[in-house]
Every structure is written in C-alpha cells, then in structure tokens.
Amino acid sequence: MSTSIWFHKQLSVAELQFTNQDTMAAFLEMEWVEIADDFLVIKMPVTDKCRQPYGILHGGASCALAETVGSVGSHLIINPATHICVGLEINANHIRSVKEGFVIATARPLHIGGSTHVWDVKITDDAGKLICVSRLTVAILAKRE
C-alpha cells in the first residue's frame, strides 16, 4: 500500500478546481482529472487558444500544462502556512503534434526535497500517444512575514 505524498492526505479532484480560478489554466480550459497517492492528472482541450499557426498544439501550451500540473503538485506537498512554491526551470521535448481533442498531463515527482521538487510530466493525446515529455523544477521558499 502506498503512502500519500500530499500535505493534506484526503484530497479530491473537486478540491483542485480552486487552483484554476483567474489563471492561465482557466483561460486554456484546463481541467483536473485525477489525484492519486503520488501523481496528478490534468487535461486541456486543443482549441484555437492553444494552437500555433500550423494548426497544431503550441509548444508553449504544452509547457503551460506541464508547469500547471507540477506546480500545483508542489503546492499540495508543502505546508501552505509556511511555504510557497514557484517554477524554477522547465524543459520540454515535443514528440508528436496534435490538432484536436484533449492533451492529458500526468505529473510524478522525481525528487521531493526541502528546497526543490523535480517533476516528470508526460503529456499524451486522447489515444494515449506521447505528445511531450517535460521536466519541471520547482523552488520551495519560506513565506516572508
């Protein structure tokens, strides 16, 4: 039996929706799909909001999706009363293009430290084909008084 990595052990997908309010995630219509003991899943429709001129998913939209799922993951791990988390570095390898449907990002931690978290994010299409692989490093900072 696995142990939850989250600060609050009993989280639901519905409780994650607050993270999208008035953000890029809301603009791009990202929607939380699943929260398990050690990973998160979010999806985003491929619409004109996130396509580049060739009609395919913009690589920056993939990065926005990856950073959203990983950053929220870090937020859910830390004690929000004492710490904040911010993206420090992201990279992405765009494997395959997609023109329509949804892209689904699954984030799993590679490292959970006191000052940084590193996330492996895999983005697939509706058929489960790999679209993008991303690694996100998040800085964990003490809240300033």
WOQUI-V952239 format. One record per backbone hydrogen bond with DSSP energy under -0.5 kcal/mol. NH is the residue of the N-H (numbers start at 0). CO is the residue of the C=O. E is the energy in kcal/mol with one decimal. If there is no record, write none. Layout:
BEGIN
nh co e
NH CO E
NH CO E
END
This chain:
BEGIN
nh co e
4 36 -2.5
6 75 -3.2
7 75 -0.6
8 6 -0.7
10 8 -0.9
15 11 -0.7
15 12 -1.3
16 12 -0.6
16 13 -1.0
17 14 -0.6
18 15 -1.9
19 16 -1.7
20 17 -0.9
22 19 -1.3
25 19 -0.7
26 22 -1.9
27 23 -2.7
28 25 -1.3
29 24 -2.9
30 42 -2.6
32 40 -2.8
33 40 -1.6
35 38 -2.6
39 106 -1.6
40 33 -2.5
41 104 -2.2
42 30 -2.6
43 102 -2.3
45 100 -3.2
46 44 -1.0
49 46 -1.7
50 47 -0.6
51 55 -3.0
54 51 -2.8
56 97 -2.5
57 49 -3.0
60 57 -0.8
61 57 -1.5
62 58 -2.0
63 59 -2.3
64 60 -2.3
65 61 -2.6
66 62 -3.0
67 63 -2.0
68 64 -2.3
69 65 -2.2
70 66 -2.5
71 67 -2.4
72 68 -1.7
73 69 -2.3
74 70 -2.4
75 71 -2.1
76 72 -0.8
76 73 -1.0
77 73 -2.1
79 77 -0.9
81 78 -1.5
82 78 -2.1
83 140 -2.7
85 138 -2.1
87 136 -3.3
88 136 -1.7
90 134 -1.8
92 132 -2.9
93 91 -0.6
94 92 -0.8
94 130 -2.3
95 130 -1.5
102 43 -2.5
103 123 -2.8
104 41 -3.2
105 121 -2.4
106 39 -2.4
107 119 -2.4
108 37 -0.6
109 117 -3.6
110 117 -1.7
112 115 -2.6
116 137 -2.1
117 110 -2.3
118 135 -3.2
119 107 -3.0
120 118 -0.6
120 133 -3.0
121 105 -2.2
122 131 -3.0
123 103 -2.5
124 128 -1.9
125 101 -0.6
127 124 -2.0
130 122 -3.4
131 122 -1.8
132 92 -2.0
133 120 -3.0
134 90 -1.5
135 118 -2.1
136 88 -3.1
137 116 -3.0
138 85 -3.1
139 114 -2.6
140 83 -2.7
140 138 -0.6
142 81 -2.8
END
